Amino acid sequence: MLASVLNSSKAIQVNISIIRAFIALREFALNFKELSDKIVEMEKQYNMQFADVFEALDYLMEEKRIEVEQRERPRIGFKT
């Protein structure tokens, strides 16, 4: 948060690096098939104990799926 408040070139570069790291981590986690399968397996095994956690994970996975579908859909309109 401090890097967002400070107005120096070093703070800006640190802030950009942090954001890029989180983006890479999110893409890795969502594209990692084995991790996704493990989450589904755990959901089946411990459904009642961690219902809220699995609901949040399902929401995030669904959000990513919709985002990918929107990005990969055929474009319409003016093309350059």
N, C-alpha and C positions, 0 to 999 in steps of 0.2 A: 504494500500500500504506500509505503514511503516513496518508492520509485515513481509512483504516479503523481505524487505531490511535488517532488523536487523538479526544478526546471533546468537541469543541466544535461549535456549530451550523454554523459556516462549513465545518469539515471534513466534516461529514455532508452538507451541501449539495453540496460538491465531489464527494464520493463518489457521490452520487445522479446528478449531472450526467455523470460519467464512465461510469457504468453505462448511462444512457439513450443516450449517444453510441454505445457499443458495440452496443447493441441495435438502434439505427437503422441503423448500418453493416452489421450482419449481415442485417437484413431487406432493405436496399437491394441488397446483393450477391446474396442468394438469389432475389430477385424480379426481378432485371434480366435479361431474356430474352436480350439481345444478349451479355452477359457469359457466360451459360451456354452459348450456342451457340459462342462463341469458345473456351471451355474444351474442349468436345467436339471442335472442329476441331483444336485443338492436340494433344489426346490422340491423335487419329488420325495426325497428322503426326510427333509426337515420342514415340510410345508407349514405345519401348525406353529412351530417354535419361532420361525423367522418370517412370518407372513408379511409384515410391513417392509422388511428389507427386500424381499423378493418382489413385492409390488413396485417398489421404487426402481429396482433393476429392470423389471419388465417395461416400465414406463420409459426408461432411458434407452433400452434396446429398441423399442417401438419408435421412439422419436428419431433415432439414428436411421432406422429402416425407411421411414417416411422421407427423411432428408436425402438419402441415397436415391430413392425412387424419383424424387423431384429433380435431383441433379442429373439423372440419367434419362429423363423423359425426352422424347423428340421435341425439339424447339420449333415454335411457329412464329410467324411474323417476318419482319425485315431481317435479312441475313447479309452480313458484310463480307 
